[in-house]
Amino acid sequence: MNQDFKVVVADYSYVGWAAEICKEMEESAKARGTGIAKRSPDYLMLKMEEGKAVIAFAPDGNWAGFCYIECWGHGEYVANSGLIVSPRYRKGGLAKMIKHKIFELSRKLYPDAKVFGLTTGLAVMKINSELGYEPVTYSELTQDEAFWSGCKSCVNFDILTSKNRKNCLCTAMLYDPKDHYTPEETTQEFVKKEKIYERFLRLKQSSYRKNLKRNNFLMAMNGFFTGLFL
């Protein structure tokens, strides 16, 4: 892990970085071909001003990474969202540093809340496991409509709705402060099942996208034939 990075709790003095961070979030999601709930620069600024975000800087003074906290269900659930590492600083352990810092901040601000996350990446699943998260079903996440509405800007929203909000390309993970295994136990469990998780993620993404393409094709054909008789 590169100890030269500085990861701090963001405040109003860092709002000037919001637009650049927001742009990188969107571009990275497009490059990966995966979804992310879009957030505006103003939204990221608000999170900084509220002290509900962490920002990382490289030794050269440039921003290197970011993540923020969202609260749902009247404080019953907390999500660590928008994790991003600038491309030039990836592969150096910074994502892990940011995840640990934002988790620590979440536990400080909301000690009784269940902390959850959605991810399509095996690397993030591993980091979450090291913090004590466990894979869960979507039914164990917040049912706050405001949270799920945020998924509308994700490129995979059609998949989520086609599954009646019970599944999607993302894997759900949860840390329950009142009922959880130790980080050592969840880490060991992840290591044992890592290959299974990797295969499952690959198959799920392939299967869901094929089904979505098939459904869109059938809907288009249905519209075409319906139009012939109007």
Buried (B, 14 or more C-beta within 10 A) or exposed (E): EEEEBEBEBBEEEBBEBBBBBBEBBBEBBEEEEBBBBBBEBEBBBBBBBBBBBBBBBBEEEEBBBBBBBBBBBEEBBBBBBBBBBBEEBEEBBBBBBBBBBBBEBBBEBBEEBBBBBBBBBBEBBBBBBBBBBBBBEBEBBBBBEEBBEBBEEBBBBBBBEBEEBEBBBBBBBBBBEEEBBEBEEBBEBBEEBBEEBEEBBEEBBEEBBEEBEEEEEEEEEEEEEEEEEE
